[in-house]
Each structure stands twice: as C-alpha cells, then as structure tokens.
Amino acid sequence: MPELPEVETMVRGIRPFVEGRTIRDLIECPCPCKPLNYRPQFSEIEARVKGQGIKAVRRRAKRAILELENGDALVIEPRMTGLLLLSDPPDPGHLRLEWKLSGKRQFNSLWFWDRRGLGTVTLYENNEYQALIAEGYLGRDALEMLAADWSERVEKSRRAIKVLLLDQSVAAGIGNLYASEILHVSRIHPETPANILSRVQIKRLAEAVKDILETAILHEGSTLSDGTYRNALNQSGGYQNAHKVYDRAGETCLTCGVGVIERIVQTQRSTFFCAKCQRKK
C-alpha cells in the first residue's frame, strides 16, 4: 500500500543511517515466496553496488532511491507491501534483501521486506536515472504542484477526477487511499469529469493535496487493518486515525454528520466518498 507519505517516511527514516556509508555487501535473503523483479539480474546489481558509497537517499513519487558515488542509482519501488527497514521486520520469512553497510554506526544493515513480492529493484546508470527523474516519464511530484499546475492538467482530460489523480504521469505520488481523502476534503465528487472543475474547486484540490500529504508524512503514514505498513523502525503510522472516508463505507460522515460514506469502484479500485459533502453535478 505504500504511497507518497509512506515512502517519504521510509526515506526520511533511513537517510540519517545510510547516507555517506559504503555498501559492503548486498545479499538476497532466502524466501520461498514470489521473487522480486530485478533489473538487471540480481547478480549484476550485486557486483555493481558492492564497494559503492551511498551519496544520497531520495524519493521520487512512490520510489525510494539510493544515489551511488559512481553516478548509478538503485531505485526501490515498494508497491503493495514493500518496506525499507533498519530493524525488526514484521516477520523474517519475507525479508528479501540486505545491504550490509560499512562503519561503526547505529544499524549496520538496511533491509527490504516484501510480503507479496510485488516490489521492484532497478539499478540505473546515470543517464537512465536522469531520464527517470525528469518530468515526462513521471509527472511533477504531487507535493510540488500548485493550483496553476492542476488547472493545466485537469482542463485536458474528460476522465473522472479520481482516475486522473491516480495517473502518475499527471501527478507523481498520489495513490488510491489519499485520492479519496483529497477529494473529500476538496468537496469534489470522485466521478466528476476533470475538465469541468471550477477554479474554486481546483484551488481547493491543490490545497487539499498538499495539506493531506504533508499531514500524513508528519504522522508517518497510514497503517491499515492488515498492519502491513511500518516505518523504518517497524513502528505503525498514525494517519489512519485521521481518515475521513477511506475504508469507512456505511459509516456516518465525520465531516457533515448526516451523509453515509459510500463505496464505488473506479478502474478496479475502491473509492470512498460522502454524497452529501461531495455532490455530483
């Protein structure tokens, strides 16, 4: 489930303990489950990263990035159940990778844990990496977008606004959970065609994106009922306690106190909203 707030939390959690250190070894942990998707093959990644210093730890959309001293970049995409951890995995059976780090500092290993094995690990050469982080392959980071940016993007699309929010080429980092929350706070029905949003609605949308994502980061993301998401120190996030609509179908709306939260399916994903607060035109 990791979306922008969860990946940003993971990156901030590991950065102080990983930046400036050298990768002594990269080990593929024994796991009987579906293997991760590597590009290139694991053996080549292992050979190329061993002995490399980690210059910086960054986030791009829903990806965590280890920038190496030689210009290469190791990009980890957690997808549904992946976690970057410094200690205490939810269980040892789903550990996938261990980076052994040089230096006598707290935490001498970085771990990648993934219950479902949907995560990807890709090693990019510098020119490939620059193309990845440039706008075009992925949209502008959702946290950086202003009302003018949103106006430019919505006017070009007749798709439902919820569907548009999930398009990573439009805005990078927003996932299904936060899209429902953003639209509720914006008071926009999720099936509204993007190109008919008013200036007022677009302004509310831009404000809600920044407010919800930044607040979720402050609370270290959302840990849902399955308990999968944990931060780098294996602690639960706290933003799930502030959800207004996500996974609350059938409950009274916390915003208006009158409407009942509804669930619909859009592009095979659940959408939650209050028809009283988010009226359909």
Buried (B, 14 or more C-beta within 10 A) or exposed (E): BBBBBBBBBBBBBBBBBBBBBBBBBBBBBEBEEEEBEBEEEBEEBBEBBBBBBBBBBBBBBBBBBBBBEBBBBBBBBBBEBBBBBBEEBBEEEBBBBBBBBBEEEEBBBBBBBBBEBBBBBBBBEEEEBEEBBEEEEBBBBBBEBBBEBBBEBBEEBEBBBBBBBBBBEBBBBBBBBBBBBBBBBBBBBBBBBBBEBEEEBBBBBBBBBBEBBEEBBEBBBBBBEEEBBBBBEBEBBBBBEEBBBBBBBEEEBBBEEEBEBBBEEBEEBBBBBBEEBBEEE
